[in-house]
Amino acid sequence: MEARQVAGRTYFALTRCEVDFNPALDRITLLPTYYAFGCEYGNRGFTLDRNDAFELIAAIEKALSVDGNPAVGRPPSRS
């Protein structure tokens, strides 16, 4: 079987992500919605432990920073 490179975008744009915190289980559920093939789709989401959620947030902040270092002390954007 031959591996072929996919032409065009290889991702679907995230349009929103609902977040729910369950204090009893100390878990966060993320319910993303994305845009693909001219429609908006949702899925069942996924659940993270609180510590894993903080690691995910730190990874996103690092990816979005200009210099590749986490943005320490900067307040979150409210846009």
PDB file of N, CA, C and O in Angstrom:
ATOM      1  N   MET A   1       0.838  -1.173   0.000  1.00  0.00           N
ATOM      2  CA  MET A   1       0.000   0.000   0.000  1.00  0.00           C
ATOM      3  C   MET A   1       0.887   1.243   0.000  1.00  0.00           C
ATOM      4  O   MET A   1       1.883   1.311   0.721  1.00  0.00           O
ATOM      5  N   GLU A   2       0.514   2.210  -0.810  1.00  0.00           N
ATOM      6  CA  GLU A   2       1.311   3.421  -0.971  1.00  0.00           C
ATOM      7  C   GLU A   2       0.749   4.556  -0.132  1.00  0.00           C
ATOM      8  O   GLU A   2      -0.457   4.803  -0.146  1.00  0.00           O
ATOM      9  N   ALA A   3       1.610   5.242   0.594  1.00  0.00           N
ATOM     10  CA  ALA A   3       1.180   6.400   1.388  1.00  0.00           C
ATOM     11  C   ALA A   3       1.198   7.623   0.488  1.00  0.00           C
ATOM     12  O   ALA A   3       2.220   7.934  -0.125  1.00  0.00           O
ATOM     13  N   ARG A   4       0.058   8.324   0.406  1.00  0.00           N
ATOM     14  CA  ARG A   4      -0.029   9.517  -0.440  1.00  0.00           C
ATOM     15  C   ARG A   4      -0.265  10.752   0.415  1.00  0.00           C
ATOM     16  O   ARG A   4      -0.944  10.702   1.440  1.00  0.00           O
ATOM     17  N   GLN A   5       0.309  11.856  -0.031  1.00  0.00           N
ATOM     18  CA  GLN A   5       0.096  13.135   0.644  1.00  0.00           C
ATOM     19  C   GLN A   5      -1.273  13.670   0.245  1.00  0.00           C
ATOM     20  O   GLN A   5      -1.623  13.669  -0.935  1.00  0.00           O
ATOM     21  N   VAL A   6      -2.042  14.122   1.219  1.00  0.00           N
ATOM     22  CA  VAL A   6      -3.362  14.680   0.964  1.00  0.00           C
ATOM     23  C   VAL A   6      -3.204  16.117   0.492  1.00  0.00           C
ATOM     24  O   VAL A   6      -2.474  16.903   1.096  1.00  0.00           O
ATOM     25  N   ALA A   7      -3.898  16.453  -0.596  1.00  0.00           N
ATOM     26  CA  ALA A   7      -3.849  17.825  -1.112  1.00  0.00           C
ATOM     27  C   ALA A   7      -4.840  18.690  -0.346  1.00  0.00           C
ATOM     28  O   ALA A   7      -5.908  18.218   0.045  1.00  0.00           O
ATOM     29  N   GLY A   8      -4.493  19.945  -0.134  1.00  0.00           N
ATOM     30  CA  GLY A   8      -5.402  20.862   0.556  1.00  0.00           C
ATOM     31  C   GLY A   8      -5.257  20.775   2.064  1.00  0.00           C
ATOM     32  O   GLY A   8      -4.280  20.240   2.589  1.00  0.00           O
ATOM     33  N   ARG A   9      -6.270  21.322   2.751  1.00  0.00           N
ATOM     34  CA  ARG A   9      -6.236  21.342   4.221  1.00  0.00           C
ATOM     35  C   ARG A   9      -6.365  19.934   4.787  1.00  0.00           C
ATOM     36  O   ARG A   9      -7.136  19.116   4.284  1.00  0.00           O
ATOM     37  N   THR A  10      -5.612  19.670   5.821  1.00  0.00           N
ATOM     38  CA  THR A  10      -5.682  18.358   6.473  1.00  0.00           C
ATOM     39  C   THR A  10      -6.298  18.473   7.861  1.00  0.00           C
ATOM     40  O   THR A  10      -6.123  17.590   8.701  1.00  0.00           O
ATOM     41  N   TYR A  11      -7.023  19.570   8.098  1.00  0.00           N
ATOM     42  CA  TYR A  11      -7.674  19.775   9.385  1.00  0.00           C
ATOM     43  C   TYR A  11      -9.014  20.458   9.148  1.00  0.00           C
ATOM     44  O   TYR A  11      -9.264  20.997   8.070  1.00  0.00           O
ATOM     45  N   PHE A  12      -9.857  20.432  10.145  1.00  0.00           N
ATOM     46  CA  PHE A  12     -11.136  21.129  10.090  1.00  0.00           C
ATOM     47  C   PHE A  12     -11.103  22.246  11.126  1.00  0.00           C
ATOM     48  O   PHE A  12     -10.616  22.054  12.240  1.00  0.00           O
ATOM     49  N   ALA A  13     -11.617  23.400  10.756  1.00  0.00           N
ATOM     50  CA  ALA A  13     -11.562  24.573  11.634  1.00  0.00           C
ATOM     51  C   ALA A  13     -12.471  24.397  12.847  1.00  0.00           C
ATOM     52  O   ALA A  13     -13.654  24.085  12.706  1.00  0.00           O
ATOM     53  N   LEU A  14     -11.912  24.598  14.031  1.00  0.00           N
ATOM     54  CA  LEU A  14     -12.680  24.566  15.272  1.00  0.00           C
ATOM     55  C   LEU A  14     -13.504  25.845  15.346  1.00  0.00           C
ATOM     56  O   LEU A  14     -12.953  26.943  15.265  1.00  0.00           O
ATOM     57  N   THR A  15     -14.811  25.712  15.498  1.00  0.00           N
ATOM     58  CA  THR A  15     -15.667  26.900  15.544  1.00  0.00           C
ATOM     59  C   THR A  15     -15.985  27.316  16.968  1.00  0.00           C
ATOM     60  O   THR A  15     -16.157  28.505  17.237  1.00  0.00           O
ATOM     61  N   ARG A  16     -16.068  26.368  17.879  1.00  0.00           N
ATOM     62  CA  ARG A  16     -16.259  26.695  19.294  1.00  0.00           C
ATOM     63  C   ARG A  16     -15.973  25.434  20.114  1.00  0.00           C
ATOM     64  O   ARG A  16     -15.898  24.325  19.585  1.00  0.00           O
ATOM     65  N   CYS A  17     -15.818  25.642  21.409  1.00  0.00           N
ATOM     66  CA  CYS A  17     -15.561  24.515  22.301  1.00  0.00           C
ATOM     67  C   CYS A  17     -16.222  24.811  23.639  1.00  0.00           C
ATOM     68  O   CYS A  17     -15.817  25.728  24.354  1.00  0.00           O
ATOM     69  N   GLU A  18     -17.235  24.034  23.968  1.00  0.00           N
ATOM     70  CA  GLU A  18     -17.893  24.187  25.264  1.00  0.00           C
ATOM     71  C   GLU A  18     -17.066  23.446  26.311  1.00  0.00           C
ATOM     72  O   GLU A  18     -16.506  22.382  26.044  1.00  0.00           O
ATOM     73  N   VAL A  19     -17.002  24.023  27.493  1.00  0.00           N
ATOM     74  CA  VAL A  19     -16.216  23.437  28.581  1.00  0.00           C
ATOM     75  C   VAL A  19     -17.127  23.250  29.780  1.00  0.00           C
ATOM     76  O   VAL A  19     -17.857  24.162  30.168  1.00  0.00           O
ATOM     77  N   ASP A  20     -17.078  22.059  30.363  1.00  0.00           N
ATOM     78  CA  ASP A  20     -17.883  21.765  31.544  1.00  0.00           C
ATOM     79  C   ASP A  20     -16.966  21.182  32.609  1.00  0.00           C
ATOM     80  O   ASP A  20     -16.178  20.280  32.325  1.00  0.00           O
ATOM     81  N   PHE A  21     -17.063  21.688  33.826  1.00  0.00           N
ATOM     82  CA  PHE A  21     -16.251  21.186  34.929  1.00  0.00           C
ATOM     83  C   PHE A  21     -17.135  20.421  35.892  1.00  0.00           C
ATOM     84  O   PHE A  21     -18.169  20.926  36.330  1.00  0.00           O
ATOM     85  N   ASN A  22     -16.728  19.200  36.222  1.00  0.00           N
ATOM     86  CA  ASN A  22     -17.439  18.371  37.184  1.00  0.00           C
ATOM     87  C   ASN A  22     -16.606  18.345  38.465  1.00  0.00           C
ATOM     88  O   ASN A  22     -15.627  17.604  38.548  1.00  0.00           O
ATOM     89  N   PRO A  23     -16.989  19.157  39.476  1.00  0.00           N
ATOM     90  CA  PRO A  23     -16.174  19.216  40.697  1.00  0.00           C
ATOM     91  C   PRO A  23     -16.163  17.907  41.473  1.00  0.00           C
ATOM     92  O   PRO A  23     -15.191  17.611  42.168  1.00  0.00           O
ATOM     93  N   ALA A  24     -17.225  17.120  41.368  1.00  0.00           N
ATOM     94  CA  ALA A  24     -17.279  15.856  42.104  1.00  0.00           C
ATOM     95  C   ALA A  24     -16.212  14.882  41.598  1.00  0.00           C
ATOM     96  O   ALA A  24     -15.605  14.156  42.384  1.00  0.00           O
ATOM     97  N   LEU A  25     -15.987  14.873  40.276  1.00  0.00           N
ATOM     98  CA  LEU A  25     -14.989  13.978  39.688  1.00  0.00           C
ATOM     99  C   LEU A  25     -13.655  14.669  39.439  1.00  0.00           C
ATOM    100  O   LEU A  25     -12.672  14.018  39.085  1.00  0.00           O
ATOM    101  N   ASP A  26     -13.617  16.001  39.625  1.00  0.00           N
ATOM    102  CA  ASP A  26     -12.426  16.804  39.365  1.00  0.00           C
ATOM    103  C   ASP A  26     -11.953  16.605  37.924  1.00  0.00           C
ATOM    104  O   ASP A  26     -10.766  16.421  37.656  1.00  0.00           O
ATOM    105  N   ARG A  27     -12.926  16.649  37.004  1.00  0.00           N
ATOM    106  CA  ARG A  27     -12.655  16.451  35.580  1.00  0.00           C
ATOM    107  C   ARG A  27     -13.295  17.553  34.753  1.00  0.00           C
ATOM    108  O   ARG A  27     -14.293  18.155  35.146  1.00  0.00           O
ATOM    109  N   ILE A  28     -12.694  17.799  33.599  1.00  0.00           N
ATOM    110  CA  ILE A  28     -13.186  18.796  32.655  1.00  0.00           C
ATOM    111  C   ILE A  28     -13.587  18.076  31.377  1.00  0.00           C
ATOM    112  O   ILE A  28     -12.847  17.226  30.882  1.00  0.00           O
ATOM    113  N   THR A  29     -14.747  18.410  30.846  1.00  0.00           N
ATOM    114  CA  THR A  29     -15.205  17.855  29.580  1.00  0.00           C
ATOM    115  C   THR A  29     -15.172  18.954  28.530  1.00  0.00           C
ATOM    116  O   THR A  29     -15.696  20.046  28.746  1.00  0.00           O
ATOM    117  N   LEU A  30     -14.554  18.659  27.391  1.00  0.00           N
ATOM    118  CA  LEU A  30     -14.493  19.582  26.265  1.00  0.00           C
ATOM    119  C   LEU A  30     -15.390  19.047  25.155  1.00  0.00           C
ATOM    120  O   LEU A  30     -15.285  17.883  24.768  1.00  0.00           O
ATOM    121  N   LEU A  31     -16.272  19.903  24.647  1.00  0.00           N
ATOM    122  CA  LEU A  31     -17.189  19.523  23.575  1.00  0.00           C
ATOM    123  C   LEU A  31     -16.929  20.428  22.366  1.00  0.00           C
ATOM    124  O   LEU A  31     -17.567  21.472  22.226  1.00  0.00           O
ATOM    125  N   PRO A  32     -15.998  20.034  21.496  1.00  0.00           N
ATOM    126  CA  PRO A  32     -15.659  20.882  20.356  1.00  0.00           C
ATOM    127  C   PRO A  32     -16.685  20.782  19.232  1.00  0.00           C
ATOM    128  O   PRO A  32     -17.325  19.748  19.043  1.00  0.00           O
ATOM    129  N   THR A  33     -16.825  21.868  18.498  1.00  0.00           N
ATOM    130  CA  THR A  33     -17.637  21.929  17.294  1.00  0.00           C
ATOM    131  C   THR A  33     -16.710  22.419  16.189  1.00  0.00           C
ATOM    132  O   THR A  33     -15.922  23.342  16.394  1.00  0.00           O
ATOM    133  N   TYR A  34     -16.808  21.799  15.023  1.00  0.00           N
ATOM    134  CA  TYR A  34     -15.911  22.171  13.938  1.00  0.00           C
ATOM    135  C   TYR A  34     -16.672  22.312  12.626  1.00  0.00           C
ATOM    136  O   TYR A  34     -17.788  21.812  12.486  1.00  0.00           O
ATOM    137  N   TYR A  35     -16.059  22.993  11.671  1.00  0.00           N
ATOM    138  CA  TYR A  35     -16.663  23.270  10.378  1.00  0.00           C
ATOM    139  C   TYR A  35     -15.966  22.421   9.322  1.00  0.00           C
ATOM    140  O   TYR A  35     -14.748  22.486   9.159  1.00  0.00           O
ATOM    141  N   ALA A  36     -16.756  21.624   8.607  1.00  0.00           N
ATOM    142  CA  ALA A  36     -16.201  20.773   7.556  1.00  0.00           C
ATOM    143  C   ALA A  36     -17.256  20.526   6.489  1.00  0.00           C
ATOM    144  O   ALA A  36     -18.436  20.356   6.794  1.00  0.00           O
ATOM    145  N   PHE A  37     -16.822  20.507   5.249  1.00  0.00           N
ATOM    146  CA  PHE A  37     -17.695  20.188   4.115  1.00  0.00           C
ATOM    147  C   PHE A  37     -18.935  21.078   4.074  1.00  0.00           C
ATOM    148  O   PHE A  37     -20.014  20.626   3.691  1.00  0.00           O
ATOM    149  N   GLY A  38     -18.781  22.340   4.470  1.00  0.00           N
ATOM    150  CA  GLY A  38     -19.874  23.296   4.400  1.00  0.00           C
ATOM    151  C   GLY A  38     -20.872  23.222   5.536  1.00  0.00           C
ATOM    152  O   GLY A  38     -21.901  23.897   5.492  1.00  0.00           O
ATOM    153  N   CYS A  39     -20.598  22.416   6.557  1.00  0.00           N
ATOM    154  CA  CYS A  39     -21.525  22.277   7.693  1.00  0.00           C
ATOM    155  C   CYS A  39     -20.748  22.325   9.007  1.00  0.00           C
ATOM    156  O   CYS A  39     -19.531  22.144   9.040  1.00  0.00           O
ATOM    157  N   GLU A  40     -21.486  22.574  10.082  1.00  0.00           N
ATOM    158  CA  GLU A  40     -20.894  22.558  11.415  1.00  0.00           C
ATOM    159  C   GLU A  40     -21.221  21.216  12.072  1.00  0.00           C
ATOM    160  O   GLU A  40     -22.371  20.778  12.063  1.00  0.00           O
ATOM    161  N   TYR A  41     -20.222  20.582  12.630  1.00  0.00           N
ATOM    162  CA  TYR A  41     -20.377  19.279  13.265  1.00  0.00           C
ATOM    163  C   TYR A  41     -19.928  19.349  14.719  1.00  0.00           C
ATOM    164  O   TYR A  41     -19.059  20.143  15.077  1.00  0.00           O
ATOM    165  N   GLY A  42     -20.525  18.518  15.538  1.00  0.00           N
ATOM    166  CA  GLY A  42     -20.098  18.353  16.921  1.00  0.00           C
ATOM    167  C   GLY A  42     -19.766  16.892  17.145  1.00  0.00           C
ATOM    168  O   GLY A  42     -20.101  16.039  16.324  1.00  0.00           O
ATOM    169  N   ASN A  43     -19.110  16.606  18.250  1.00  0.00           N
ATOM    170  CA  ASN A  43     -18.854  15.209  18.578  1.00  0.00           C
ATOM    171  C   ASN A  43     -19.111  14.989  20.055  1.00  0.00           C
ATOM    172  O   ASN A  43     -19.578  15.890  20.751  1.00  0.00           O
ATOM    173  N   ARG A  44     -18.813  13.810  20.527  1.00  0.00           N
ATOM    174  CA  ARG A  44     -19.109  13.459  21.917  1.00  0.00           C
ATOM    175  C   ARG A  44     -18.182  14.148  22.902  1.00  0.00           C
ATOM    176  O   ARG A  44     -18.440  14.148  24.105  1.00  0.00           O
ATOM    177  N   GLY A  45     -17.119  14.728  22.406  1.00  0.00           N
ATOM    178  CA  GLY A  45     -16.194  15.426  23.283  1.00  0.00           C
ATOM    179  C   GLY A  45     -15.235  14.474  23.975  1.00  0.00           C
ATOM    180  O   GLY A  45     -15.205  13.277  23.688  1.00  0.00           O
ATOM    181  N   PHE A  46     -14.456  15.027  24.887  1.00  0.00           N
ATOM    182  CA  PHE A  46     -13.534  14.202  25.661  1.00  0.00           C
ATOM    183  C   PHE A  46     -13.342  14.791  27.042  1.00  0.00           C
ATOM    184  O   PHE A  46     -13.561  15.981  27.267  1.00  0.00           O
ATOM    185  N   THR A  47     -12.927  13.935  27.961  1.00  0.00           N
ATOM    186  CA  THR A  47     -12.795  14.298  29.364  1.00  0.00           C
ATOM    187  C   THR A  47     -11.322  14.279  29.767  1.00  0.00           C
ATOM    188  O   THR A  47     -10.567  13.385  29.383  1.00  0.00           O
ATOM    189  N   LEU A  48     -10.934  15.281  30.547  1.00  0.00           N
ATOM    190  CA  LEU A  48      -9.563  15.391  31.034  1.00  0.00           C
ATOM    191  C   LEU A  48      -9.553  15.548  32.546  1.00  0.00           C
ATOM    192  O   LEU A  48     -10.444  16.168  33.127  1.00  0.00           O
ATOM    193  N   ASP A  49      -8.524  14.971  33.179  1.00  0.00           N
ATOM    194  CA  ASP A  49      -8.281  15.284  34.585  1.00  0.00           C
ATOM    195  C   ASP A  49      -7.886  16.753  34.671  1.00  0.00           C
ATOM    196  O   ASP A  49      -7.437  17.339  33.687  1.00  0.00           O
ATOM    197  N   ARG A  50      -8.052  17.335  35.829  1.00  0.00           N
ATOM    198  CA  ARG A  50      -7.721  18.750  36.023  1.00  0.00           C
ATOM    199  C   ARG A  50      -6.261  19.037  35.653  1.00  0.00           C
ATOM    200  O   ARG A  50      -5.984  20.020  34.964  1.00  0.00           O
ATOM    201  N   ASN A  51      -5.331  18.196  36.099  1.00  0.00           N
ATOM    202  CA  ASN A  51      -3.909  18.414  35.800  1.00  0.00           C
ATOM    203  C   ASN A  51      -3.633  18.318  34.303  1.00  0.00           C
ATOM    204  O   ASN A  51      -2.850  19.100  33.763  1.00  0.00           O
ATOM    205  N   ASP A  52      -4.276  17.355  33.627  1.00  0.00           N
ATOM    206  CA  ASP A  52      -4.106  17.226  32.182  1.00  0.00           C
ATOM    207  C   ASP A  52      -4.663  18.448  31.454  1.00  0.00           C
ATOM    208  O   ASP A  52      -4.108  18.874  30.441  1.00  0.00           O
ATOM    209  N   ALA A  53      -5.748  19.010  31.963  1.00  0.00           N
ATOM    210  CA  ALA A  53      -6.328  20.214  31.361  1.00  0.00           C
ATOM    211  C   ALA A  53      -5.351  21.381  31.476  1.00  0.00           C
ATOM    212  O   ALA A  53      -5.189  22.146  30.525  1.00  0.00           O
ATOM    213  N   PHE A  54      -4.694  21.527  32.638  1.00  0.00           N
ATOM    214  CA  PHE A  54      -3.705  22.591  32.793  1.00  0.00           C
ATOM    215  C   PHE A  54      -2.526  22.389  31.838  1.00  0.00           C
ATOM    216  O   PHE A  54      -2.004  23.358  31.286  1.00  0.00           O
ATOM    217  N   GLU A  55      -2.105  21.140  31.640  1.00  0.00           N
ATOM    218  CA  GLU A  55      -1.019  20.859  30.700  1.00  0.00           C
ATOM    219  C   GLU A  55      -1.436  21.195  29.272  1.00  0.00           C
ATOM    220  O   GLU A  55      -0.631  21.715  28.500  1.00  0.00           O
ATOM    221  N   LEU A  56      -2.686  20.905  28.913  1.00  0.00           N
ATOM    222  CA  LEU A  56      -3.202  21.244  27.587  1.00  0.00           C
ATOM    223  C   LEU A  56      -3.216  22.758  27.389  1.00  0.00           C
ATOM    224  O   LEU A  56      -2.804  23.255  26.341  1.00  0.00           O
ATOM    225  N   ILE A  57      -3.689  23.481  28.389  1.00  0.00           N
ATOM    226  CA  ILE A  57      -3.719  24.944  28.316  1.00  0.00           C
ATOM    227  C   ILE A  57      -2.301  25.492  28.146  1.00  0.00           C
ATOM    228  O   ILE A  57      -2.081  26.391  27.333  1.00  0.00           O
ATOM    229  N   ALA A  58      -1.342  24.963  28.901  1.00  0.00           N
ATOM    230  CA  ALA A  58       0.048  25.419  28.793  1.00  0.00           C
ATOM    231  C   ALA A  58       0.609  25.128  27.401  1.00  0.00           C
ATOM    232  O   ALA A  58       1.338  25.950  26.845  1.00  0.00           O
ATOM    233  N   ALA A  59       0.279  23.974  26.839  1.00  0.00           N
ATOM    234  CA  ALA A  59       0.761  23.632  25.496  1.00  0.00           C
ATOM    235  C   ALA A  59       0.173  24.565  24.446  1.00  0.00           C
ATOM    236  O   ALA A  59       0.867  24.961  23.510  1.00  0.00           O
ATOM    237  N   ILE A  60      -1.098  24.919  24.594  1.00  0.00           N
ATOM    238  CA  ILE A  60      -1.733  25.853  23.657  1.00  0.00           C
ATOM    239  C   ILE A  60      -1.100  27.231  23.785  1.00  0.00           C
ATOM    240  O   ILE A  60      -0.804  27.872  22.777  1.00  0.00           O
ATOM    241  N   GLU A  61      -0.888  27.695  25.023  1.00  0.00           N
ATOM    242  CA  GLU A  61      -0.246  28.999  25.231  1.00  0.00           C
ATOM    243  C   GLU A  61       1.155  29.022  24.626  1.00  0.00           C
ATOM    244  O   GLU A  61       1.554  30.019  24.023  1.00  0.00           O
ATOM    245  N   LYS A  62       1.897  27.939  24.782  1.00  0.00           N
ATOM    246  CA  LYS A  62       3.245  27.878  24.224  1.00  0.00           C
ATOM    247  C   LYS A  62       3.193  27.909  22.702  1.00  0.00           C
ATOM    248  O   LYS A  62       4.000  28.589  22.070  1.00  0.00           O
ATOM    249  N   ALA A  63       2.258  27.184  22.113  1.00  0.00           N
ATOM    250  CA  ALA A  63       2.135  27.161  20.655  1.00  0.00           C
ATOM    251  C   ALA A  63       1.754  28.526  20.099  1.00  0.00           C
ATOM    252  O   ALA A  63       2.168  28.887  18.997  1.00  0.00           O
ATOM    253  N   LEU A  64       0.972  29.282  20.849  1.00  0.00           N
ATOM    254  CA  LEU A  64       0.520  30.596  20.386  1.00  0.00           C
ATOM    255  C   LEU A  64       1.511  31.715  20.670  1.00  0.00           C
ATOM    256  O   LEU A  64       1.384  32.806  20.114  1.00  0.00           O
ATOM    257  N   SER A  65       2.492  31.463  21.524  1.00  0.00           N
ATOM    258  CA  SER A  65       3.455  32.512  21.859  1.00  0.00           C
ATOM    259  C   SER A  65       4.454  32.680  20.715  1.00  0.00           C
ATOM    260  O   SER A  65       4.720  31.740  19.966  1.00  0.00           O
ATOM    261  N   VAL A  66       4.995  33.872  20.590  1.00  0.00           N
ATOM    262  CA  VAL A  66       5.912  34.182  19.499  1.00  0.00           C
ATOM    263  C   VAL A  66       7.249  33.479  19.676  1.00  0.00           C
ATOM    264  O   VAL A  66       7.805  32.946  18.715  1.00  0.00           O
ATOM    265  N   ASP A  67       7.763  33.476  20.890  1.00  0.00           N
ATOM    266  CA  ASP A  67       9.098  32.936  21.127  1.00  0.00           C
ATOM    267  C   ASP A  67       9.109  31.466  21.539  1.00  0.00           C
ATOM    268  O   ASP A  67      10.184  30.905  21.752  1.00  0.00           O
ATOM    269  N   GLY A  68       7.947  30.828  21.658  1.00  0.00           N
ATOM    270  CA  GLY A  68       7.890  29.424  22.024  1.00  0.00           C
ATOM    271  C   GLY A  68       7.921  29.162  23.510  1.00  0.00           C
ATOM    272  O   GLY A  68       7.900  28.005  23.932  1.00  0.00           O
ATOM    273  N   ASN A  69       7.970  30.217  24.320  1.00  0.00           N
ATOM    274  CA  ASN A  69       7.941  30.068  25.774  1.00  0.00           C
ATOM    275  C   ASN A  69       6.542  30.368  26.283  1.00  0.00           C
ATOM    276  O   ASN A  69       5.830  31.173  25.682  1.00  0.00           O
ATOM    277  N   PRO A  70       6.134  29.742  27.372  1.00  0.00           N
ATOM    278  CA  PRO A  70       4.797  30.013  27.912  1.00  0.00           C
ATOM    279  C   PRO A  70       4.645  31.476  28.308  1.00  0.00           C
ATOM    280  O   PRO A  70       5.596  32.113  28.762  1.00  0.00           O
ATOM    281  N   ALA A  71       3.455  31.990  28.132  1.00  0.00           N
ATOM    282  CA  ALA A  71       3.156  33.377  28.496  1.00  0.00           C
ATOM    283  C   ALA A  71       2.839  33.428  29.979  1.00  0.00           C
ATOM    284  O   ALA A  71       1.717  33.129  30.386  1.00  0.00           O
ATOM    285  N   VAL A  72       3.814  33.804  30.788  1.00  0.00           N
ATOM    286  CA  VAL A  72       3.643  33.849  32.237  1.00  0.00           C
ATOM    287  C   VAL A  72       3.239  35.255  32.641  1.00  0.00           C
ATOM    288  O   VAL A  72       3.838  36.235  32.199  1.00  0.00           O
ATOM    289  N   GLY A  73       2.218  35.348  33.486  1.00  0.00           N
ATOM    290  CA  GLY A  73       1.812  36.631  34.016  1.00  0.00           C
ATOM    291  C   GLY A  73       0.927  37.458  33.106  1.00  0.00           C
ATOM    292  O   GLY A  73       0.479  38.537  33.492  1.00  0.00           O
ATOM    293  N   ARG A  74       0.666  36.966  31.898  1.00  0.00           N
ATOM    294  CA  ARG A  74      -0.191  37.713  30.984  1.00  0.00           C
ATOM    295  C   ARG A  74      -1.630  37.272  31.190  1.00  0.00           C
ATOM    296  O   ARG A  74      -1.902  36.071  31.194  1.00  0.00           O
ATOM    297  N   PRO A  75      -2.554  38.199  31.361  1.00  0.00           N
ATOM    298  CA  PRO A  75      -3.951  37.814  31.564  1.00  0.00           C
ATOM    299  C   PRO A  75      -4.530  37.199  30.296  1.00  0.00           C
ATOM    300  O   PRO A  75      -4.112  37.557  29.195  1.00  0.00           O
ATOM    301  N   PRO A  76      -5.490  36.274  30.432  1.00  0.00           N
ATOM    302  CA  PRO A  76      -6.091  35.651  29.251  1.00  0.00           C
ATOM    303  C   PRO A  76      -6.888  36.665  28.439  1.00  0.00           C
ATOM    304  O   PRO A  76      -7.446  37.619  28.981  1.00  0.00           O
ATOM    305  N   SER A  77      -6.927  36.441  27.141  1.00  0.00           N
ATOM    306  CA  SER A  77      -7.674  37.315  26.239  1.00  0.00           C
ATOM    307  C   SER A  77      -9.165  37.074  26.409  1.00  0.00           C
ATOM    308  O   SER A  77      -9.593  35.933  26.583  1.00  0.00           O
ATOM    309  N   ARG A  78      -9.945  38.118  26.361  1.00  0.00           N
ATOM    310  CA  ARG A  78     -11.399  38.008  26.500  1.00  0.00           C
ATOM    311  C   ARG A  78     -12.104  38.254  25.173  1.00  0.00           C
ATOM    312  O   ARG A  78     -13.267  38.658  25.170  1.00  0.00           O
ATOM    313  N   SER A  79     -11.440  38.025  24.053  1.00  0.00           N
ATOM    314  CA  SER A  79     -12.043  38.293  22.745  1.00  0.00           C
ATOM    315  C   SER A  79     -12.923  37.178  22.263  1.00  0.00           C
ATOM    316  O   SER A  79     -13.495  37.270  21.176  1.00  0.00           O
TER     317      SER A  79
END
